[in-house]
Amino acid sequence: MKLITLAFTLLSLTGCDKRQTNMDTVDPVKIQPITDTTIRTGLTYLALGDSYTIGEAVEADKNFPNQLAARMPQYGLNFNKPQIIARTGWTTDELIQAIGQQKPAGNFNLVTLLIGVNNQYRGYNINTYRTEFKELLATALAYAGGDKKHVFVLSIPDYSVTPFAQNSDKEKIAREIDQYNAINKAETENMGIAYVDITLISRQATTKPELIARDGLHPSAEMYSAWVTLFESIVASRYK
């Protein structure tokens, strides 16, 4: 079977806990776009992940890192083009290896991390995921210069309601995604880093097919836009 980073799901699945969309370590109060002409320029952004970060099946400028950077000027923040280390199908160990090979230079003003769906898809040991996720989280923090305010972890979307998963055990997929997310949420919050729960948004795809890309698996540009809408102002508030 194809090794891919799977798209979201919006099923109300039997035996699968529904998560509330939230950011547990940050204040979700929105800030207003700027009303003056003060702009911070030259900000840098490193996005770490898999196909959900690179934006498989959508144009490059429609993945969530590029959409996020494109919205920041309204808050007085001008980011350079995001540096993305991500590839469809990557697991935590493959992302660790790629970072070691690419060695992005310097510190970044913003770092996001979204990884784990392929660990679940391949049936990897979930305890190994915890160990490798913690390593990646520490790496993300190091690339943010140790500034926890500038690191964001996104939860793993639920792909069980996508057309790709129609002949699979959807309840098992959703249950395991929740188990993986319980781990990445706990480890993220233990480090005092912001956690963005996008899983509930992903599950809206059961009634909103436009949230899935034409490949029947990955998020559409509209889905990525919904993610960015959820946390763009929270990101901006960390620079005020």
Backbone hydrogen bonds, N-H to C=O, Kabsch-Sander energy under -0.5 kcal/mol:
donor,donor_aa,acceptor,acceptor_aa,energy
4,I,2,K,-0.8
6,L,4,I,-0.7
10,L,203,R,-0.5
13,L,11,L,-1.2
16,C,13,L,-2.1
17,D,15,G,-0.5
24,D,195,Y,-0.6
26,V,23,M,-1.2
34,I,74,Q,-2.6
40,R,76,G,-3.2
41,T,39,I,-0.6
43,L,78,N,-1.9
46,L,110,L,-2.8
47,A,45,Y,-0.5
47,A,83,Q,-2.6
48,L,46,L,-0.5
48,L,112,T,-2.7
49,G,85,I,-2.0
53,T,50,D,-1.3
54,I,50,D,-2.5
55,G,51,S,-2.0
56,E,51,S,-1.7
58,V,55,G,-1.9
62,K,59,E,-2.4
63,N,60,A,-1.2
67,Q,63,N,-2.2
68,L,64,F,-2.6
69,A,65,P,-2.4
70,A,66,N,-2.0
71,R,67,Q,-1.2
71,R,68,L,-0.7
72,M,68,L,-0.9
72,M,69,A,-0.6
74,Q,71,R,-1.1
75,Y,72,M,-2.2
76,G,73,P,-1.8
77,L,72,M,-1.9
78,N,40,R,-3.5
79,F,77,L,-0.7
80,N,43,L,-3.5
83,Q,45,Y,-3.0
84,I,82,P,-0.6
85,I,47,A,-2.7
85,I,83,Q,-0.5
86,A,84,I,-0.6
87,R,49,G,-0.6
90,W,87,R,-1.9
95,L,91,T,-2.2
96,I,92,T,-2.3
97,Q,93,D,-2.1
98,A,94,E,-2.2
99,I,95,L,-2.4
100,G,96,I,-2.0
101,Q,97,Q,-1.8
102,Q,98,A,-2.9
103,K,99,I,-2.8
108,F,143,Y,-3.4
109,N,44,T,-0.7
110,L,44,T,-1.1
111,V,150,H,-2.3
112,T,46,L,-2.0
113,L,152,F,-2.0
114,L,48,L,-1.8
120,Q,116,G,-1.8
121,Y,117,V,-2.5
122,R,118,N,-2.3
123,G,119,N,-0.6
123,G,120,Q,-0.9
124,Y,119,N,-2.5
129,Y,125,N,-1.5
130,R,126,I,-1.7
131,T,127,N,-1.9
132,E,128,T,-2.7
133,F,129,Y,-3.1
134,K,130,R,-2.3
135,E,131,T,-1.6
136,L,132,E,-2.2
137,L,133,F,-2.7
138,A,134,K,-2.2
139,T,135,E,-2.0
140,A,136,L,-2.8
141,L,137,L,-2.2
142,A,138,A,-2.2
143,Y,139,T,-2.3
144,A,140,A,-1.0
145,G,142,A,-1.6
146,G,141,L,-2.7
147,D,144,A,-1.3
148,K,146,G,-0.9
150,H,147,D,-1.6
151,V,148,K,-1.4
152,F,111,V,-2.4
153,V,194,A,-2.5
154,L,113,L,-2.4
155,S,196,V,-2.5
159,Y,157,P,-0.7
162,T,159,Y,-1.7
164,F,216,G,-2.1
165,A,162,T,-1.2
166,Q,163,P,-1.6
168,S,165,A,-2.1
170,K,168,S,-1.4
173,I,169,D,-2.2
174,A,170,K,-2.6
175,R,171,E,-2.4
176,E,172,K,-2.5
177,I,173,I,-2.6
178,D,174,A,-2.1
179,Q,175,R,-1.7
180,Y,176,E,-2.5
181,N,177,I,-2.5
182,A,178,D,-2.0
183,I,179,Q,-1.4
184,N,180,Y,-2.4
185,K,181,N,-2.5
186,A,182,A,-1.9
187,E,183,I,-2.5
188,T,184,N,-1.8
189,E,185,K,-2.7
190,N,186,A,-2.1
191,M,187,E,-1.0
191,M,188,T,-0.6
192,G,189,E,-1.2
193,I,188,T,-2.1
194,A,148,K,-0.5
194,A,151,V,-0.9
196,V,153,V,-3.3
197,D,22,N,-2.8
197,D,195,Y,-0.6
198,I,196,V,-1.0
202,S,198,I,-2.1
203,R,199,T,-1.6
204,Q,201,I,-1.6
205,A,202,S,-1.4
206,T,203,R,-1.2
207,T,204,Q,-1.4
208,K,204,Q,-1.2
211,L,208,K,-2.3
212,I,209,P,-1.8
213,A,218,H,-3.7
216,G,213,A,-2.1
220,S,211,L,-2.3
224,Y,220,S,-2.0
225,S,221,A,-2.3
226,A,222,E,-1.8
227,W,223,M,-1.9
228,V,224,Y,-2.3
229,T,225,S,-2.5
230,L,226,A,-1.6
231,F,227,W,-1.3
232,E,228,V,-2.3
235,V,231,F,-2.2
236,A,232,E,-2.3
237,S,233,S,-2.0
238,R,234,I,-0.8
238,R,235,V,-1.2
239,Y,236,A,-1.8
240,K,237,S,-1.1
